[in-house]
């Protein structure tokens, strides 16, 4: 499964003591979204902060998309608010994912 492979690669990277960056995390978060693993996507976003990496609009959009795939519309909408509070301007991808999440809920 793609998201599990992405997480293994993150762990492997850490074991080699290589530095992870936003691009690496974004790819893993995106893989989690595709696998409907919204909780894991949120965990990765939190881990970024512990490693002094600031989630950017791509990161946040990927997490919103993961919540949409996992049918968690309230979390997706809440993340849009969090993005704005953290001065990360949501983009079309984030808004579309949040709208789609709401639409799926009926």
Secondary structure, 3 states (H helix, E strand, C coil): CHHHHHHHHHHHHHHCCCCCCHHHHHHHHHHHHHCCCHHHHHHHHHHHHHCCCCCCHHHHHHHHHHHHHCCCHHHHHHHHHHHHHCCCCCCHHHHHHHHHHHHHHC
